[in-house]
Amino acid sequence: MAEIINLNKARKAKARVDKSANADENRVRFGRTRAQKQAEAAETTKLARLLDDAKRD
């Protein structure tokens, strides 16, 4: 005899697995390391300082 399963739980479990796989894919595609974020922030700060220093009153 076949095992009885709750279709609602099976559907939700499959949705969780799909969502987790999608999240992993997005982490690889869009994720940046902390060092990359800090380097970008430092570059932005440096450029802003350079522009402010070059302004004439």
mmCIF file as Biopython writes it, N, C-alpha, C and O atoms, coordinates in Angstrom:
data_model
#
loop_
_atom_site.group_PDB
_atom_site.id
_atom_site.type_symbol
_atom_site.label_atom_id
_atom_site.label_alt_id
_atom_site.label_comp_id
_atom_site.label_asym_id
_atom_site.label_entity_id
_atom_site.label_seq_id
_atom_site.pdbx_PDB_ins_code
_atom_site.Cartn_x
_atom_site.Cartn_y
_atom_site.Cartn_z
_atom_site.occupancy
_atom_site.B_iso_or_equiv
_atom_site.auth_seq_id
_atom_site.auth_asym_id
_atom_site.pdbx_PDB_model_num
ATOM 1   N N  . MET A ? 1  ? 0.839  -1.176 0.000  1.0 0.0 1  A 1 
ATOM 2   C CA . MET A ? 1  ? 0.000  0.000  0.000  1.0 0.0 1  A 1 
ATOM 3   C C  . MET A ? 1  ? 0.886  1.242  0.000  1.0 0.0 1  A 1 
ATOM 4   O O  . MET A ? 1  ? 1.949  1.245  0.621  1.0 0.0 1  A 1 
ATOM 5   N N  . ALA A ? 2  ? 0.469  2.265  -0.671 1.0 0.0 2  A 1 
ATOM 6   C CA . ALA A ? 2  ? 1.242  3.498  -0.786 1.0 0.0 2  A 1 
ATOM 7   C C  . ALA A ? 2  ? 1.149  4.307  0.499  1.0 0.0 2  A 1 
ATOM 8   O O  . ALA A ? 2  ? 0.182  4.209  1.256  1.0 0.0 2  A 1 
ATOM 9   N N  . GLU A ? 3  ? 2.158  5.088  0.714  1.0 0.0 3  A 1 
ATOM 10  C CA . GLU A ? 3  ? 2.174  5.929  1.910  1.0 0.0 3  A 1 
ATOM 11  C C  . GLU A ? 3  ? 1.283  7.146  1.685  1.0 0.0 3  A 1 
ATOM 12  O O  . GLU A ? 3  ? 1.294  7.758  0.617  1.0 0.0 3  A 1 
ATOM 13  N N  . ILE A ? 4  ? 0.533  7.472  2.692  1.0 0.0 4  A 1 
ATOM 14  C CA . ILE A ? 4  ? -0.373 8.615  2.605  1.0 0.0 4  A 1 
ATOM 15  C C  . ILE A ? 4  ? 0.415  9.886  2.930  1.0 0.0 4  A 1 
ATOM 16  O O  . ILE A ? 4  ? 1.132  9.950  3.928  1.0 0.0 4  A 1 
ATOM 17  N N  . ILE A ? 5  ? 0.268  10.886 2.074  1.0 0.0 5  A 1 
ATOM 18  C CA . ILE A ? 5  ? 0.953  12.168 2.317  1.0 0.0 5  A 1 
ATOM 19  C C  . ILE A ? 5  ? -0.073 13.283 2.313  1.0 0.0 5  A 1 
ATOM 20  O O  . ILE A ? 5  ? -1.116 13.198 1.666  1.0 0.0 5  A 1 
ATOM 21  N N  . ASN A ? 6  ? 0.246  14.312 3.039  1.0 0.0 6  A 1 
ATOM 22  C CA . ASN A ? 6  ? -0.590 15.499 3.064  1.0 0.0 6  A 1 
ATOM 23  C C  . ASN A ? 6  ? -0.138 16.381 1.898  1.0 0.0 6  A 1 
ATOM 24  O O  . ASN A ? 6  ? 0.990  16.873 1.894  1.0 0.0 6  A 1 
ATOM 25  N N  . LEU A ? 7  ? -1.003 16.580 0.924  1.0 0.0 7  A 1 
ATOM 26  C CA . LEU A ? 7  ? -0.627 17.332 -0.280 1.0 0.0 7  A 1 
ATOM 27  C C  . LEU A ? 7  ? -0.313 18.792 0.033  1.0 0.0 7  A 1 
ATOM 28  O O  . LEU A ? 7  ? 0.544  19.397 -0.612 1.0 0.0 7  A 1 
ATOM 29  N N  . ASN A ? 8  ? -1.003 19.356 1.019  1.0 0.0 8  A 1 
ATOM 30  C CA . ASN A ? 8  ? -0.746 20.744 1.379  1.0 0.0 8  A 1 
ATOM 31  C C  . ASN A ? 8  ? 0.671  20.895 1.941  1.0 0.0 8  A 1 
ATOM 32  O O  . ASN A ? 8  ? 1.377  21.843 1.596  1.0 0.0 8  A 1 
ATOM 33  N N  . LYS A ? 9  ? 1.089  19.965 2.804  1.0 0.0 9  A 1 
ATOM 34  C CA . LYS A ? 9  ? 2.451  20.025 3.354  1.0 0.0 9  A 1 
ATOM 35  C C  . LYS A ? 9  ? 3.484  19.775 2.273  1.0 0.0 9  A 1 
ATOM 36  O O  . LYS A ? 9  ? 4.535  20.416 2.264  1.0 0.0 9  A 1 
ATOM 37  N N  . ALA A ? 10 ? 3.206  18.854 1.361  1.0 0.0 10 A 1 
ATOM 38  C CA . ALA A ? 10 ? 4.136  18.565 0.270  1.0 0.0 10 A 1 
ATOM 39  C C  . ALA A ? 10 ? 4.297  19.793 -0.627 1.0 0.0 10 A 1 
ATOM 40  O O  . ALA A ? 10 ? 5.410  20.114 -1.043 1.0 0.0 10 A 1 
ATOM 41  N N  . ARG A ? 11 ? 3.207  20.471 -0.920 1.0 0.0 11 A 1 
ATOM 42  C CA . ARG A ? 11 ? 3.246  21.669 -1.762 1.0 0.0 11 A 1 
ATOM 43  C C  . ARG A ? 11 ? 4.067  22.770 -1.093 1.0 0.0 11 A 1 
ATOM 44  O O  . ARG A ? 11 ? 4.885  23.423 -1.741 1.0 0.0 11 A 1 
ATOM 45  N N  . LYS A ? 12 ? 3.845  22.970 0.203  1.0 0.0 12 A 1 
ATOM 46  C CA . LYS A ? 12 ? 4.571  24.008 0.929  1.0 0.0 12 A 1 
ATOM 47  C C  . LYS A ? 12 ? 6.061  23.666 1.040  1.0 0.0 12 A 1 
ATOM 48  O O  . LYS A ? 12 ? 6.911  24.551 0.939  1.0 0.0 12 A 1 
ATOM 49  N N  . ALA A ? 13 ? 6.370  22.398 1.245  1.0 0.0 13 A 1 
ATOM 50  C CA . ALA A ? 13 ? 7.767  21.980 1.333  1.0 0.0 13 A 1 
ATOM 51  C C  . ALA A ? 13 ? 8.474  22.224 0.000  1.0 0.0 13 A 1 
ATOM 52  O O  . ALA A ? 13 ? 9.615  22.686 -0.020 1.0 0.0 13 A 1 
ATOM 53  N N  . LYS A ? 14 ? 7.806  21.917 -1.112 1.0 0.0 14 A 1 
ATOM 54  C CA . LYS A ? 14 ? 8.386  22.146 -2.427 1.0 0.0 14 A 1 
ATOM 55  C C  . LYS A ? 14 ? 8.593  23.642 -2.654 1.0 0.0 14 A 1 
ATOM 56  O O  . LYS A ? 14 ? 9.612  24.045 -3.216 1.0 0.0 14 A 1 
ATOM 57  N N  . ALA A ? 15 ? 7.642  24.467 -2.225 1.0 0.0 15 A 1 
ATOM 58  C CA . ALA A ? 15 ? 7.770  25.921 -2.374 1.0 0.0 15 A 1 
ATOM 59  C C  . ALA A ? 15 ? 8.958  26.433 -1.570 1.0 0.0 15 A 1 
ATOM 60  O O  . ALA A ? 15 ? 9.676  27.321 -2.028 1.0 0.0 15 A 1 
ATOM 61  N N  . ARG A ? 16 ? 9.176  25.878 -0.362 1.0 0.0 16 A 1 
ATOM 62  C CA . ARG A ? 16 ? 10.317 26.289 0.458  1.0 0.0 16 A 1 
ATOM 63  C C  . ARG A ? 16 ? 11.633 25.954 -0.231 1.0 0.0 16 A 1 
ATOM 64  O O  . ARG A ? 16 ? 12.556 26.768 -0.245 1.0 0.0 16 A 1 
ATOM 65  N N  . VAL A ? 17 ? 11.718 24.760 -0.801 1.0 0.0 17 A 1 
ATOM 66  C CA . VAL A ? 17 ? 12.936 24.332 -1.486 1.0 0.0 17 A 1 
ATOM 67  C C  . VAL A ? 17 ? 13.195 25.223 -2.701 1.0 0.0 17 A 1 
ATOM 68  O O  . VAL A ? 17 ? 14.329 25.635 -2.944 1.0 0.0 17 A 1 
ATOM 69  N N  . ASP A ? 18 ? 12.145 25.515 -3.456 1.0 0.0 18 A 1 
ATOM 70  C CA . ASP A ? 18 ? 12.301 26.375 -4.636 1.0 0.0 18 A 1 
ATOM 71  C C  . ASP A ? 18 ? 12.742 27.780 -4.241 1.0 0.0 18 A 1 
ATOM 72  O O  . ASP A ? 18 ? 13.597 28.377 -4.895 1.0 0.0 18 A 1 
ATOM 73  N N  . LYS A ? 19 ? 12.159 28.299 -3.174 1.0 0.0 19 A 1 
ATOM 74  C CA . LYS A ? 19 ? 12.509 29.638 -2.716 1.0 0.0 19 A 1 
ATOM 75  C C  . LYS A ? 19 ? 13.962 29.680 -2.238 1.0 0.0 19 A 1 
ATOM 76  O O  . LYS A ? 19 ? 14.676 30.651 -2.491 1.0 0.0 19 A 1 
ATOM 77  N N  . SER A ? 20 ? 14.390 28.639 -1.556 1.0 0.0 20 A 1 
ATOM 78  C CA . SER A ? 20 ? 15.762 28.560 -1.075 1.0 0.0 20 A 1 
ATOM 79  C C  . SER A ? 20 ? 16.745 28.492 -2.246 1.0 0.0 20 A 1 
ATOM 80  O O  . SER A ? 20 ? 17.795 29.133 -2.213 1.0 0.0 20 A 1 
ATOM 81  N N  . ALA A ? 21 ? 16.411 27.728 -3.264 1.0 0.0 21 A 1 
ATOM 82  C CA . ALA A ? 21 ? 17.279 27.631 -4.439 1.0 0.0 21 A 1 
ATOM 83  C C  . ALA A ? 21 ? 17.375 28.977 -5.149 1.0 0.0 21 A 1 
ATOM 84  O O  . ALA A ? 21 ? 18.448 29.369 -5.607 1.0 0.0 21 A 1 
ATOM 85  N N  . ASN A ? 22 ? 16.263 29.672 -5.237 1.0 0.0 22 A 1 
ATOM 86  C CA . ASN A ? 22 ? 16.255 30.988 -5.871 1.0 0.0 22 A 1 
ATOM 87  C C  . ASN A ? 22 ? 17.102 31.970 -5.060 1.0 0.0 22 A 1 
ATOM 88  O O  . ASN A ? 22 ? 17.818 32.790 -5.634 1.0 0.0 22 A 1 
ATOM 89  N N  . ALA A ? 23 ? 17.025 31.894 -3.750 1.0 0.0 23 A 1 
ATOM 90  C CA . ALA A ? 23 ? 17.808 32.780 -2.894 1.0 0.0 23 A 1 
ATOM 91  C C  . ALA A ? 23 ? 19.299 32.505 -3.053 1.0 0.0 23 A 1 
ATOM 92  O O  . ALA A ? 23 ? 20.098 33.440 -3.099 1.0 0.0 23 A 1 
ATOM 93  N N  . ASP A ? 24 ? 19.679 31.236 -3.136 1.0 0.0 24 A 1 
ATOM 94  C CA . ASP A ? 24 ? 21.088 30.897 -3.357 1.0 0.0 24 A 1 
ATOM 95  C C  . ASP A ? 24 ? 21.586 31.450 -4.683 1.0 0.0 24 A 1 
ATOM 96  O O  . ASP A ? 24 ? 22.698 31.968 -4.775 1.0 0.0 24 A 1 
ATOM 97  N N  . GLU A ? 25 ? 20.757 31.335 -5.701 1.0 0.0 25 A 1 
ATOM 98  C CA . GLU A ? 25 ? 21.118 31.846 -7.019 1.0 0.0 25 A 1 
ATOM 99  C C  . GLU A ? 25 ? 21.308 33.366 -6.982 1.0 0.0 25 A 1 
ATOM 100 O O  . GLU A ? 25 ? 22.245 33.893 -7.581 1.0 0.0 25 A 1 
ATOM 101 N N  . ASN A ? 26 ? 20.422 34.057 -6.283 1.0 0.0 26 A 1 
ATOM 102 C CA . ASN A ? 26 ? 20.525 35.516 -6.170 1.0 0.0 26 A 1 
ATOM 103 C C  . ASN A ? 26 ? 21.748 35.926 -5.363 1.0 0.0 26 A 1 
ATOM 104 O O  . ASN A ? 26 ? 22.369 36.945 -5.664 1.0 0.0 26 A 1 
ATOM 105 N N  . ARG A ? 27 ? 22.104 35.155 -4.348 1.0 0.0 27 A 1 
ATOM 106 C CA . ARG A ? 27 ? 23.299 35.475 -3.558 1.0 0.0 27 A 1 
ATOM 107 C C  . ARG A ? 27 ? 24.537 35.426 -4.431 1.0 0.0 27 A 1 
ATOM 108 O O  . ARG A ? 27 ? 25.425 36.270 -4.313 1.0 0.0 27 A 1 
ATOM 109 N N  . VAL A ? 28 ? 24.592 34.440 -5.304 1.0 0.0 28 A 1 
ATOM 110 C CA . VAL A ? 28 ? 25.744 34.315 -6.192 1.0 0.0 28 A 1 
ATOM 111 C C  . VAL A ? 28 ? 25.740 35.448 -7.214 1.0 0.0 28 A 1 
ATOM 112 O O  . VAL A ? 28 ? 26.788 36.020 -7.516 1.0 0.0 28 A 1 
ATOM 113 N N  . ARG A ? 29 ? 24.572 35.771 -7.740 1.0 0.0 29 A 1 
ATOM 114 C CA . ARG A ? 29 ? 24.481 36.750 -8.812 1.0 0.0 29 A 1 
ATOM 115 C C  . ARG A ? 29 ? 24.688 38.179 -8.313 1.0 0.0 29 A 1 
ATOM 116 O O  . ARG A ? 29 ? 25.406 38.957 -8.942 1.0 0.0 29 A 1 
ATOM 117 N N  . PHE A ? 30 ? 24.066 38.527 -7.191 1.0 0.0 30 A 1 
ATOM 118 C CA . PHE A ? 30 ? 24.056 39.920 -6.757 1.0 0.0 30 A 1 
ATOM 119 C C  . PHE A ? 30 ? 24.882 40.187 -5.506 1.0 0.0 30 A 1 
ATOM 120 O O  . PHE A ? 30 ? 25.124 41.344 -5.163 1.0 0.0 30 A 1 
ATOM 121 N N  . GLY A ? 31 ? 25.309 39.155 -4.836 1.0 0.0 31 A 1 
ATOM 122 C CA . GLY A ? 31 ? 26.013 39.327 -3.572 1.0 0.0 31 A 1 
ATOM 123 C C  . GLY A ? 31 ? 27.405 39.897 -3.755 1.0 0.0 31 A 1 
ATOM 124 O O  . GLY A ? 31 ? 28.089 39.606 -4.736 1.0 0.0 31 A 1 
ATOM 125 N N  . ARG A ? 32 ? 27.807 40.700 -2.813 1.0 0.0 32 A 1 
ATOM 126 C CA . ARG A ? 32 ? 29.159 41.256 -2.815 1.0 0.0 32 A 1 
ATOM 127 C C  . ARG A ? 32 ? 29.756 40.997 -1.442 1.0 0.0 32 A 1 
ATOM 128 O O  . ARG A ? 32 ? 29.035 40.916 -0.448 1.0 0.0 32 A 1 
ATOM 129 N N  . THR A ? 33 ? 31.065 40.868 -1.394 1.0 0.0 33 A 1 
ATOM 130 C CA . THR A ? 33 ? 31.716 40.637 -0.121 1.0 0.0 33 A 1 
ATOM 131 C C  . THR A ? 33 ? 31.781 41.938 0.660  1.0 0.0 33 A 1 
ATOM 132 O O  . THR A ? 33 ? 31.578 43.022 0.114  1.0 0.0 33 A 1 
ATOM 133 N N  . ARG A ? 34 ? 32.064 41.811 1.932  1.0 0.0 34 A 1 
ATOM 134 C CA . ARG A ? 34 ? 32.175 42.991 2.783  1.0 0.0 34 A 1 
ATOM 135 C C  . ARG A ? 34 ? 33.310 43.891 2.297  1.0 0.0 34 A 1 
ATOM 136 O O  . ARG A ? 34 ? 33.182 45.115 2.305  1.0 0.0 34 A 1 
ATOM 137 N N  . ALA A ? 35 ? 34.409 43.288 1.879  1.0 0.0 35 A 1 
ATOM 138 C CA . ALA A ? 35 ? 35.554 44.061 1.395  1.0 0.0 35 A 1 
ATOM 139 C C  . ALA A ? 35 ? 35.179 44.865 0.153  1.0 0.0 35 A 1 
ATOM 140 O O  . ALA A ? 35 ? 35.605 46.010 0.005  1.0 0.0 35 A 1 
ATOM 141 N N  . GLN A ? 36 ? 34.391 44.277 -0.732 1.0 0.0 36 A 1 
ATOM 142 C CA . GLN A ? 36 ? 33.968 44.997 -1.928 1.0 0.0 36 A 1 
ATOM 143 C C  . GLN A ? 36 ? 33.079 46.181 -1.561 1.0 0.0 36 A 1 
ATOM 144 O O  . GLN A ? 36 ? 33.221 47.264 -2.129 1.0 0.0 36 A 1 
ATOM 145 N N  . LYS A ? 37 ? 32.170 45.981 -0.619 1.0 0.0 37 A 1 
ATOM 146 C CA . LYS A ? 37 ? 31.289 47.070 -0.190 1.0 0.0 37 A 1 
ATOM 147 C C  . LYS A ? 37 ? 32.094 48.190 0.460  1.0 0.0 37 A 1 
ATOM 148 O O  . LYS A ? 37 ? 31.839 49.367 0.203  1.0 0.0 37 A 1 
ATOM 149 N N  . GLN A ? 38 ? 33.068 47.830 1.305  1.0 0.0 38 A 1 
ATOM 150 C CA . GLN A ? 38 ? 33.882 48.844 1.973  1.0 0.0 38 A 1 
ATOM 151 C C  . GLN A ? 38 ? 34.744 49.590 0.982  1.0 0.0 38 A 1 
ATOM 152 O O  . GLN A ? 38 ? 34.926 50.800 1.115  1.0 0.0 38 A 1 
ATOM 153 N N  . ALA A ? 39 ? 35.281 48.901 -0.007 1.0 0.0 39 A 1 
ATOM 154 C CA . ALA A ? 39 ? 36.108 49.554 -1.020 1.0 0.0 39 A 1 
ATOM 155 C C  . ALA A ? 39 ? 35.273 50.545 -1.827 1.0 0.0 39 A 1 
ATOM 156 O O  . ALA A ? 39 ? 35.739 51.641 -2.139 1.0 0.0 39 A 1 
ATOM 157 N N  . GLU A ? 40 ? 34.053 50.168 -2.160 1.0 0.0 40 A 1 
ATOM 158 C CA . GLU A ? 40 ? 33.175 51.076 -2.908 1.0 0.0 40 A 1 
ATOM 159 C C  . GLU A ? 40 ? 32.811 52.292 -2.063 1.0 0.0 40 A 1 
ATOM 160 O O  . GLU A ? 40 ? 32.780 53.412 -2.573 1.0 0.0 40 A 1 
ATOM 161 N N  . ALA A ? 41 ? 32.538 52.083 -0.781 1.0 0.0 41 A 1 
ATOM 162 C CA . ALA A ? 41 ? 32.204 53.205 0.106  1.0 0.0 41 A 1 
ATOM 163 C C  . ALA A ? 41 ? 33.391 54.145 0.250  1.0 0.0 41 A 1 
ATOM 164 O O  . ALA A ? 41 ? 33.215 55.363 0.265  1.0 0.0 41 A 1 
ATOM 165 N N  . ALA A ? 42 ? 34.595 53.599 0.356  1.0 0.0 42 A 1 
ATOM 166 C CA . ALA A ? 42 ? 35.793 54.427 0.472  1.0 0.0 42 A 1 
ATOM 167 C C  . ALA A ? 42 ? 36.012 55.232 -0.804 1.0 0.0 42 A 1 
ATOM 168 O O  . ALA A ? 42 ? 36.376 56.407 -0.748 1.0 0.0 42 A 1 
ATOM 169 N N  . GLU A ? 43 ? 35.791 54.605 -1.941 1.0 0.0 43 A 1 
ATOM 170 C CA . GLU A ? 43 ? 35.948 55.311 -3.224 1.0 0.0 43 A 1 
ATOM 171 C C  . GLU A ? 43 ? 34.934 56.440 -3.356 1.0 0.0 43 A 1 
ATOM 172 O O  . GLU A ? 43 ? 35.267 57.526 -3.831 1.0 0.0 43 A 1 
ATOM 173 N N  . THR A ? 44 ? 33.696 56.184 -2.936 1.0 0.0 44 A 1 
ATOM 174 C CA . THR A ? 44 ? 32.653 57.212 -2.989 1.0 0.0 44 A 1 
ATOM 175 C C  . THR A ? 44 ? 33.006 58.381 -2.082 1.0 0.0 44 A 1 
ATOM 176 O O  . THR A ? 44 ? 32.841 59.538 -2.467 1.0 0.0 44 A 1 
ATOM 177 N N  . THR A ? 45 ? 33.487 58.088 -0.888 1.0 0.0 45 A 1 
ATOM 178 C CA . THR A ? 45 ? 33.888 59.133 0.051  1.0 0.0 45 A 1 
ATOM 179 C C  . THR A ? 45 ? 35.049 59.947 -0.511 1.0 0.0 45 A 1 
ATOM 180 O O  . THR A ? 45 ? 35.073 61.172 -0.400 1.0 0.0 45 A 1 
ATOM 181 N N  . LYS A ? 46 ? 36.000 59.260 -1.108 1.0 0.0 46 A 1 
ATOM 182 C CA . LYS A ? 46 ? 37.164 59.932 -1.687 1.0 0.0 46 A 1 
ATOM 183 C C  . LYS A ? 46 ? 36.744 60.877 -2.812 1.0 0.0 46 A 1 
ATOM 184 O O  . LYS A ? 46 ? 37.225 62.008 -2.889 1.0 0.0 46 A 1 
ATOM 185 N N  . LEU A ? 47 ? 35.849 60.414 -3.680 1.0 0.0 47 A 1 
ATOM 186 C CA . LEU A ? 47 ? 35.384 61.255 -4.783 1.0 0.0 47 A 1 
ATOM 187 C C  . LEU A ? 47 ? 34.595 62.465 -4.272 1.0 0.0 47 A 1 
ATOM 188 O O  . LEU A ? 47 ? 34.738 63.570 -4.794 1.0 0.0 47 A 1 
ATOM 189 N N  . ALA A ? 48 ? 33.767 62.250 -3.257 1.0 0.0 48 A 1 
ATOM 190 C CA . ALA A ? 48 ? 32.993 63.361 -2.692 1.0 0.0 48 A 1 
ATOM 191 C C  . ALA A ? 48 ? 33.921 64.397 -2.073 1.0 0.0 48 A 1 
ATOM 192 O O  . ALA A ? 48 ? 33.709 65.599 -2.232 1.0 0.0 48 A 1 
ATOM 193 N N  . ARG A ? 49 ? 34.953 63.931 -1.365 1.0 0.0 49 A 1 
ATOM 194 C CA . ARG A ? 49 ? 35.909 64.851 -0.763 1.0 0.0 49 A 1 
ATOM 195 C C  . ARG A ? 49 ? 36.665 65.625 -1.844 1.0 0.0 49 A 1 
ATOM 196 O O  . ARG A ? 49 ? 36.902 66.825 -1.704 1.0 0.0 49 A 1 
ATOM 197 N N  . LEU A ? 50 ? 37.038 64.940 -2.908 1.0 0.0 50 A 1 
ATOM 198 C CA . LEU A ? 50 ? 37.752 65.582 -3.995 1.0 0.0 50 A 1 
ATOM 199 C C  . LEU A ? 50 ? 36.910 66.673 -4.649 1.0 0.0 50 A 1 
ATOM 200 O O  . LEU A ? 50 ? 37.421 67.747 -4.964 1.0 0.0 50 A 1 
ATOM 201 N N  . LEU A ? 51 ? 35.621 66.401 -4.855 1.0 0.0 51 A 1 
ATOM 202 C CA . LEU A ? 51 ? 34.730 67.400 -5.432 1.0 0.0 51 A 1 
ATOM 203 C C  . LEU A ? 51 ? 34.536 68.583 -4.498 1.0 0.0 51 A 1 
ATOM 204 O O  . LEU A ? 51 ? 34.524 69.729 -4.946 1.0 0.0 51 A 1 
ATOM 205 N N  . ASP A ? 52 ? 34.385 68.320 -3.205 1.0 0.0 52 A 1 
ATOM 206 C CA . ASP A ? 52 ? 34.194 69.407 -2.244 1.0 0.0 52 A 1 
ATOM 207 C C  . ASP A ? 52 ? 35.444 70.286 -2.159 1.0 0.0 52 A 1 
ATOM 208 O O  . ASP A ? 52 ? 35.342 71.505 -2.026 1.0 0.0 52 A 1 
ATOM 209 N N  . ASP A ? 53 ? 36.612 69.666 -2.235 1.0 0.0 53 A 1 
ATOM 210 C CA . ASP A ? 53 ? 37.856 70.438 -2.174 1.0 0.0 53 A 1 
ATOM 211 C C  . ASP A ? 53 ? 38.059 71.287 -3.422 1.0 0.0 53 A 1 
ATOM 212 O O  . ASP A ? 53 ? 38.717 72.326 -3.359 1.0 0.0 53 A 1 
ATOM 213 N N  . ALA A ? 54 ? 37.511 70.868 -4.539 1.0 0.0 54 A 1 
ATOM 214 C CA . ALA A ? 54 ? 37.712 71.583 -5.791 1.0 0.0 54 A 1 
ATOM 215 C C  . ALA A ? 54 ? 36.715 72.734 -5.981 1.0 0.0 54 A 1 
ATOM 216 O O  . ALA A ? 54 ? 36.864 73.524 -6.914 1.0 0.0 54 A 1 
ATOM 217 N N  . LYS A ? 55 ? 35.711 72.839 -5.120 1.0 0.0 55 A 1 
ATOM 218 C CA . LYS A ? 55 ? 34.717 73.896 -5.265 1.0 0.0 55 A 1 
ATOM 219 C C  . LYS A ? 55 ? 35.317 75.255 -4.968 1.0 0.0 55 A 1 
ATOM 220 O O  . LYS A ? 55 ? 36.173 75.407 -4.096 1.0 0.0 55 A 1 
ATOM 221 N N  . ARG A ? 56 ? 34.855 76.215 -5.702 1.0 0.0 56 A 1 
ATOM 222 C CA . ARG A ? 56 ? 35.277 77.608 -5.457 1.0 0.0 56 A 1 
ATOM 223 C C  . ARG A ? 56 ? 34.124 78.334 -4.787 1.0 0.0 56 A 1 
ATOM 224 O O  . ARG A ? 56 ? 32.959 78.132 -5.131 1.0 0.0 56 A 1 
ATOM 225 N N  . ASP A ? 57 ? 34.453 79.154 -3.858 1.0 0.0 57 A 1 
ATOM 226 C CA . ASP A ? 57 ? 33.416 79.899 -3.140 1.0 0.0 57 A 1 
ATOM 227 C C  . ASP A ? 57 ? 32.996 81.143 -3.869 1.0 0.0 57 A 1 
ATOM 228 O O  . ASP A ? 57 ? 32.131 81.877 -3.391 1.0 0.0 57 A 1 
#
